[in-house]
Amino acid sequence: MPAADSLPFFRAWLAAPLRVAAVAPSGAALAKLITSEISEKTGHILELGPGTGAFTRALLARGVAERDLTLVEFDANFSRMLGYRFPEARILHMDASRLHRADLFPGQLVGASVSGLPLLSMPKRKVMRILDGVFRSLRPGAALYQFTYGPRCPVPRPVLDRLGLKAVRIGGTYANLPPAAVYRISQRKTRRLPPSAATGI
Protein backbone atom coordinates (compact mmCIF):
# COMPACT_ATOMS: atom_id res chain seq x y z
CA MET A 1 0.00 0.00 0.00
CA PRO A 2 1.51 3.34 -0.99
CA ALA A 3 2.00 5.56 2.06
CA ALA A 4 0.39 8.44 0.17
CA ASP A 5 -2.93 6.56 0.16
CA SER A 6 -3.41 6.65 3.92
CA LEU A 7 -4.26 10.35 4.29
CA PRO A 8 -6.96 10.60 1.57
CA PHE A 9 -8.47 7.33 2.79
CA PHE A 10 -8.55 8.59 6.38
CA ARG A 11 -10.19 11.82 5.25
CA ALA A 12 -12.82 9.86 3.35
CA TRP A 13 -13.49 7.78 6.46
CA LEU A 14 -13.90 10.92 8.59
CA ALA A 15 -16.39 12.32 6.08
CA ALA A 16 -18.46 9.11 5.78
CA PRO A 17 -17.43 6.39 8.28
CA LEU A 18 -20.35 4.09 7.45
CA ARG A 19 -19.61 4.19 3.73
CA VAL A 20 -15.82 3.78 3.95
CA ALA A 21 -15.89 1.62 7.11
CA ALA A 22 -12.09 1.50 7.65
CA VAL A 23 -9.51 4.10 8.58
CA ALA A 24 -6.88 2.78 6.15
CA PRO A 25 -6.80 1.13 2.71
CA SER A 26 -6.76 -2.65 2.51
CA GLY A 27 -3.33 -4.19 2.94
CA ALA A 28 -1.34 -6.36 0.55
CA ALA A 29 -2.27 -9.61 2.32
CA LEU A 30 -6.00 -9.00 1.94
CA ALA A 31 -5.58 -7.81 -1.65
CA LYS A 32 -3.66 -10.99 -2.46
CA LEU A 33 -6.30 -13.18 -0.82
CA ILE A 34 -9.36 -11.59 -2.42
CA THR A 35 -7.81 -11.90 -5.91
CA SER A 36 -6.31 -15.37 -5.37
CA GLU A 37 -8.80 -17.18 -7.64
CA ILE A 38 -8.56 -14.65 -10.48
CA SER A 39 -6.11 -14.71 -13.39
CA GLU A 40 -5.59 -13.27 -16.87
CA LYS A 41 -7.98 -15.99 -18.12
CA THR A 42 -10.90 -14.74 -15.99
CA GLY A 43 -11.88 -12.05 -18.45
CA HIS A 44 -13.52 -8.76 -17.61
CA ILE A 45 -13.57 -7.83 -13.91
CA LEU A 46 -16.12 -5.65 -12.14
CA GLU A 47 -14.64 -4.04 -9.03
CA LEU A 48 -16.89 -2.31 -6.51
CA GLY A 49 -15.59 0.34 -4.14
CA PRO A 50 -11.93 0.24 -5.24
CA GLY A 51 -11.02 3.27 -3.12
CA THR A 52 -7.35 4.01 -3.73
CA GLY A 53 -6.85 0.85 -5.82
CA ALA A 54 -5.35 -1.74 -3.45
CA PHE A 55 -7.38 -4.60 -4.96
CA THR A 56 -6.97 -3.12 -8.45
CA ARG A 57 -3.19 -3.33 -8.21
CA ALA A 58 -3.48 -6.93 -7.02
CA LEU A 59 -5.68 -7.76 -10.01
CA LEU A 60 -3.09 -6.32 -12.37
CA ALA A 61 -0.41 -8.36 -10.59
CA ARG A 62 -2.53 -11.46 -11.29
CA GLY A 63 -2.25 -10.72 -15.00
CA VAL A 64 -5.63 -9.05 -15.55
CA ALA A 65 -5.36 -6.48 -18.33
CA GLU A 66 -6.10 -2.92 -17.20
CA ARG A 67 -8.49 -2.48 -20.11
CA ASP A 68 -10.53 -5.41 -18.73
CA LEU A 69 -11.29 -3.56 -15.48
CA THR A 70 -14.50 -1.70 -14.71
CA LEU A 71 -14.17 0.19 -11.43
CA VAL A 72 -17.33 1.45 -9.71
CA GLU A 73 -16.53 4.11 -7.11
CA PHE A 74 -18.97 6.43 -5.34
CA ASP A 75 -16.42 8.85 -3.86
CA ALA A 76 -15.55 11.58 -6.37
CA ASN A 77 -12.00 12.08 -5.06
CA PHE A 78 -11.23 8.37 -5.27
CA SER A 79 -12.75 8.24 -8.77
CA ARG A 80 -10.39 10.97 -9.98
CA MET A 81 -7.42 9.26 -8.32
CA LEU A 82 -8.31 5.95 -9.98
CA GLY A 83 -8.54 7.66 -13.35
CA TYR A 84 -4.98 8.94 -13.01
CA ARG A 85 -3.62 5.66 -11.74
CA PHE A 86 -5.42 3.32 -14.12
CA PRO A 87 -6.02 5.29 -17.33
CA GLU A 88 -6.90 2.22 -19.41
CA ALA A 89 -9.58 1.01 -16.98
CA ARG A 90 -13.21 2.11 -17.17
CA ILE A 91 -13.98 4.25 -14.10
CA LEU A 92 -17.64 4.74 -13.20
CA HIS A 93 -18.48 7.34 -10.58
CA MET A 94 -21.75 5.89 -9.30
CA ASP A 95 -23.53 4.16 -6.44
CA ALA A 96 -23.14 0.38 -6.76
CA SER A 97 -26.75 -0.08 -5.63
CA ARG A 98 -27.83 1.30 -9.03
CA LEU A 99 -26.03 -1.41 -11.00
CA HIS A 100 -29.27 -3.34 -11.54
CA ARG A 101 -30.64 -0.36 -13.49
CA ALA A 102 -27.58 0.10 -15.71
CA ASP A 103 -26.68 -1.98 -18.75
CA LEU A 104 -22.94 -1.72 -18.25
CA PHE A 105 -21.89 -4.70 -20.33
CA PRO A 106 -24.12 -4.97 -23.41
CA GLY A 107 -23.34 -8.09 -25.37
CA GLN A 108 -20.87 -9.53 -22.84
CA LEU A 109 -20.77 -11.05 -19.38
CA VAL A 110 -18.24 -10.45 -16.62
CA GLY A 111 -15.79 -13.12 -15.44
CA ALA A 112 -15.65 -12.09 -11.77
CA SER A 113 -16.43 -9.27 -9.37
CA VAL A 114 -14.32 -8.03 -6.45
CA SER A 115 -15.93 -5.93 -3.76
CA GLY A 116 -14.37 -3.52 -1.30
CA LEU A 117 -17.78 -2.28 -0.18
CA PRO A 118 -18.62 -2.24 3.56
CA LEU A 119 -21.71 -4.42 3.27
CA LEU A 120 -21.98 -4.85 7.05
CA SER A 121 -22.80 -1.16 7.45
CA MET A 122 -25.45 -1.15 4.70
CA PRO A 123 -29.21 -1.81 4.95
CA LYS A 124 -30.28 -5.24 3.70
CA ARG A 125 -32.26 -3.74 0.84
CA LYS A 126 -29.22 -1.91 -0.48
CA VAL A 127 -27.13 -5.08 -0.21
CA MET A 128 -29.78 -6.92 -2.23
CA ARG A 129 -29.76 -4.29 -4.95
CA ILE A 130 -25.95 -4.45 -5.19
CA LEU A 131 -25.88 -8.24 -5.42
CA ASP A 132 -28.73 -8.32 -7.89
CA GLY A 133 -26.91 -5.88 -10.14
CA VAL A 134 -23.64 -7.79 -9.92
CA PHE A 135 -25.11 -11.19 -10.73
CA ARG A 136 -27.08 -9.86 -13.67
CA SER A 137 -23.67 -8.94 -15.16
CA LEU A 138 -21.73 -12.09 -14.23
CA ARG A 139 -21.55 -15.06 -16.56
CA PRO A 140 -22.81 -18.46 -15.26
CA GLY A 141 -20.39 -19.92 -12.72
CA ALA A 142 -18.66 -16.60 -12.04
CA ALA A 143 -18.31 -15.32 -8.48
CA LEU A 144 -18.29 -12.17 -6.41
CA TYR A 145 -15.40 -11.95 -3.94
CA GLN A 146 -16.33 -9.98 -0.83
CA PHE A 147 -14.20 -9.16 2.20
CA THR A 148 -15.44 -8.51 5.72
CA TYR A 149 -14.10 -7.52 9.11
CA GLY A 150 -16.88 -9.48 10.83
CA PRO A 151 -16.89 -13.10 12.12
CA ARG A 152 -19.24 -14.39 9.40
CA CYS A 153 -20.41 -13.69 5.85
CA PRO A 154 -21.50 -10.03 5.55
CA VAL A 155 -24.49 -11.03 3.42
CA PRO A 156 -27.32 -12.36 5.62
CA ARG A 157 -28.62 -15.82 4.82
CA PRO A 158 -32.15 -14.57 3.94
CA VAL A 159 -30.61 -12.27 1.30
CA LEU A 160 -28.56 -15.12 -0.15
CA ASP A 161 -31.64 -17.36 -0.21
CA ARG A 162 -33.84 -14.79 -1.93
CA LEU A 163 -31.29 -14.22 -4.68
CA GLY A 164 -30.41 -17.89 -5.09
CA LEU A 165 -26.81 -17.45 -3.95
CA LYS A 166 -24.36 -19.27 -1.70
CA ALA A 167 -21.29 -18.04 0.19
CA VAL A 168 -18.07 -19.89 0.99
CA ARG A 169 -15.25 -18.53 3.15
CA ILE A 170 -12.01 -18.87 1.17
CA GLY A 171 -9.65 -17.55 3.85
CA GLY A 172 -8.68 -14.86 6.29
CA THR A 173 -5.69 -12.72 7.16
CA TYR A 174 -4.48 -11.21 10.43
CA ALA A 175 -1.92 -9.17 8.50
CA ASN A 176 -4.61 -6.69 7.50
CA LEU A 177 -5.67 -3.79 9.72
CA PRO A 178 -8.19 -4.77 10.99
CA PRO A 179 -8.04 -8.55 10.39
CA ALA A 180 -10.32 -9.60 7.55
CA ALA A 181 -11.85 -12.61 5.81
CA VAL A 182 -12.90 -13.19 2.21
CA TYR A 183 -16.01 -14.97 0.92
CA ARG A 184 -16.75 -16.33 -2.53
CA ILE A 185 -20.40 -15.64 -3.35
CA SER A 186 -21.81 -17.52 -6.31
CA GLN A 187 -25.02 -18.79 -7.85
CA ARG A 188 -26.58 -22.01 -6.66
CA LYS A 189 -27.13 -24.69 -9.30
CA THR A 190 -30.80 -23.83 -9.54
CA ARG A 191 -30.76 -20.09 -9.03
CA ARG A 192 -34.17 -18.49 -9.12
CA LEU A 193 -34.07 -14.72 -9.52
CA PRO A 194 -37.49 -13.07 -9.24
CA PRO A 195 -38.00 -10.12 -11.62
CA SER A 196 -38.70 -7.88 -8.62
CA ALA A 197 -35.58 -8.88 -6.68
CA ALA A 198 -34.08 -5.42 -7.02
CA THR A 199 -36.98 -3.19 -7.94
CA GLY A 200 -39.37 -4.48 -5.33
CA ILE A 201 -37.17 -3.89 -2.28
GIPE-V23447 format. One record per residue. N is the residue number from 0. RES is the residue in three letters. SS is DSSP state (~ for helix, > for strand, _ for the rest). PHI is phi in degrees with one decimal (NA if undefined). PSI is psi in whole degrees, -180 to 180 (* if undefined). Layout:
# GIPE-V23447
n = [N	N]
res = [RES	RES]
ss = [SS	SS]
phi = [PHI	PHI]
psi = [PSI	PSI]
This chain:
# GIPE-V23447
n = [0	1	2	3	4	5	6	7	8	9	10	11	12	13	14	15	16	17	18	19	20	21	22	23	24	25	26	27	28	29	30	31	32	33	34	35	36	37	38	39	40	41	42	43	44	45	46	47	48	49	50	51	52	53	54	55	56	57	58	59	60	61	62	63	64	65	66	67	68	69	70	71	72	73	74	75	76	77	78	79	80	81	82	83	84	85	86	87	88	89	90	91	92	93	94	95	96	97	98	99	100	101	102	103	104	105	106	107	108	109	110	111	112	113	114	115	116	117	118	119	120	121	122	123	124	125	126	127	128	129	130	131	132	133	134	135	136	137	138	139	140	141	142	143	144	145	146	147	148	149	150	151	152	153	154	155	156	157	158	159	160	161	162	163	164	165	166	167	168	169	170	171	172	173	174	175	176	177	178	179	180	181	182	183	184	185	186	187	188	189	190	191	192	193	194	195	196	197	198	199	200]
res = [MET	PRO	ALA	ALA	ASP	SER	LEU	PRO	PHE	PHE	ARG	ALA	TRP	LEU	ALA	ALA	PRO	LEU	ARG	VAL	ALA	ALA	VAL	ALA	PRO	SER	GLY	ALA	ALA	LEU	ALA	LYS	LEU	ILE	THR	SER	GLU	ILE	SER	GLU	LYS	THR	GLY	HIS	ILE	LEU	GLU	LEU	GLY	PRO	GLY	THR	GLY	ALA	PHE	THR	ARG	ALA	LEU	LEU	ALA	ARG	GLY	VAL	ALA	GLU	ARG	ASP	LEU	THR	LEU	VAL	GLU	PHE	ASP	ALA	ASN	PHE	SER	ARG	MET	LEU	GLY	TYR	ARG	PHE	PRO	GLU	ALA	ARG	ILE	LEU	HIS	MET	ASP	ALA	SER	ARG	LEU	HIS	ARG	ALA	ASP	LEU	PHE	PRO	GLY	GLN	LEU	VAL	GLY	ALA	SER	VAL	SER	GLY	LEU	PRO	LEU	LEU	SER	MET	PRO	LYS	ARG	LYS	VAL	MET	ARG	ILE	LEU	ASP	GLY	VAL	PHE	ARG	SER	LEU	ARG	PRO	GLY	ALA	ALA	LEU	TYR	GLN	PHE	THR	TYR	GLY	PRO	ARG	CYS	PRO	VAL	PRO	ARG	PRO	VAL	LEU	ASP	ARG	LEU	GLY	LEU	LYS	ALA	VAL	ARG	ILE	GLY	GLY	THR	TYR	ALA	ASN	LEU	PRO	PRO	ALA	ALA	VAL	TYR	ARG	ILE	SER	GLN	ARG	LYS	THR	ARG	ARG	LEU	PRO	PRO	SER	ALA	ALA	THR	GLY	ILE]
ss = [_	_	_	_	~	~	~	~	~	~	~	~	~	~	~	_	~	~	~	~	_	_	_	_	_	_	_	~	~	~	~	~	~	~	_	_	_	_	_	_	_	_	_	_	>	>	>	>	_	_	_	_	_	~	~	~	~	~	~	~	~	_	_	_	_	~	~	~	>	>	>	>	>	_	_	~	~	~	~	~	~	~	~	~	~	_	_	_	_	>	>	>	>	_	_	~	~	~	~	~	~	_	_	_	_	_	_	_	_	>	>	>	>	>	>	_	_	_	~	~	~	_	_	~	~	~	~	~	~	~	~	~	~	~	~	~	~	>	>	>	>	>	>	>	>	>	>	>	_	_	_	_	_	_	_	_	~	~	~	~	~	~	~	_	>	>	>	>	>	>	>	>	>	_	_	_	_	_	_	>	>	>	>	>	>	>	>	_	_	_	_	_	_	_	_	_	_	_	_	_	_]
phi = [NA	-60.4	-60.0	-66.1	-78.6	-64.2	-66.2	-62.5	-67.5	-63.7	-64.0	-65.2	-66.0	-61.7	-73.8	-150.2	-62.0	-74.9	-84.3	-87.8	70.9	-147.7	-87.3	-144.4	-62.7	-62.1	-83.2	-63.8	-65.6	-68.0	-61.3	-67.1	-67.2	-70.4	-104.4	-64.4	-101.4	-113.4	-143.9	-65.4	-86.6	-67.8	97.4	-68.6	-118.2	-105.5	-109.3	-107.8	61.5	-69.0	61.8	-90.8	101.4	-61.6	-71.2	-61.1	-61.9	-66.0	-63.4	-63.5	-65.6	-79.4	102.2	-67.9	-72.0	-58.3	-68.2	-93.7	-106.4	-115.2	-109.9	-105.2	-132.5	-81.9	-75.2	-64.3	-64.8	-64.4	-59.7	-64.0	-60.3	-63.2	-62.0	-70.2	-77.7	-128.8	-65.2	-89.0	-82.0	-91.0	-105.6	-117.0	-86.1	-161.3	-82.4	-62.8	-71.9	-100.7	-58.8	-67.2	-101.8	-115.7	-93.0	-79.1	-129.8	-62.9	82.1	-148.2	-119.7	-89.7	-81.8	-170.1	-130.1	-122.2	-120.9	-105.7	-77.6	-82.9	-61.1	-61.8	-94.4	-104.4	-61.7	-58.1	-63.7	-68.6	-59.5	-62.7	-64.6	-63.7	-64.1	-59.4	-64.2	-62.8	-76.3	-76.0	-98.0	-78.6	-74.8	-55.9	89.2	-78.4	-128.7	-103.3	-104.8	-124.7	-98.8	-153.3	-94.9	-85.7	-82.0	-144.4	-56.2	-73.7	-99.2	-59.7	-56.9	-59.2	-69.5	-59.6	-63.1	-65.5	-93.5	70.0	-118.8	-133.5	-127.8	-129.1	-74.5	-100.7	157.8	-144.3	-143.7	-90.4	-77.8	-84.5	-119.8	-77.1	-54.9	-140.2	-128.7	-124.6	-118.5	-96.8	-108.4	-143.8	-75.6	-74.3	-60.2	-117.2	-73.5	-121.3	-107.2	-66.1	-56.3	-94.8	-56.2	-100.5	-80.4	-97.9	-123.5]
psi = [121	136	-31	-16	-23	-43	-51	-33	-43	-40	-40	-37	-42	-38	-34	76	-32	-27	-38	-43	0	151	-8	155	158	144	174	-35	-43	-41	-39	-41	-46	-20	8	-24	13	143	-176	-16	-8	-33	-151	141	134	115	131	131	52	-19	-119	-3	22	-48	-33	-45	-39	-37	-43	-38	-25	-5	1	132	139	-35	-15	13	130	118	120	112	128	-34	125	-40	-44	-39	-44	-43	-44	-38	-39	-41	-33	71	-21	-11	159	119	124	115	96	166	126	-21	-6	6	-37	-14	0	133	81	-24	64	127	2	160	154	144	-26	160	141	130	126	17	143	75	-30	-27	6	149	151	-39	-38	-40	-42	-42	-40	-50	-40	-45	-41	-50	-13	-18	-24	145	160	133	-12	160	158	130	119	132	163	152	-5	175	-9	178	133	-9	117	149	-42	-34	-44	-45	-43	-34	1	40	162	155	135	129	123	-8	174	166	132	-5	-14	157	108	171	146	162	160	137	141	118	126	171	144	165	-36	70	132	109	106	145	-28	14	-38	-40	-20	13	*]
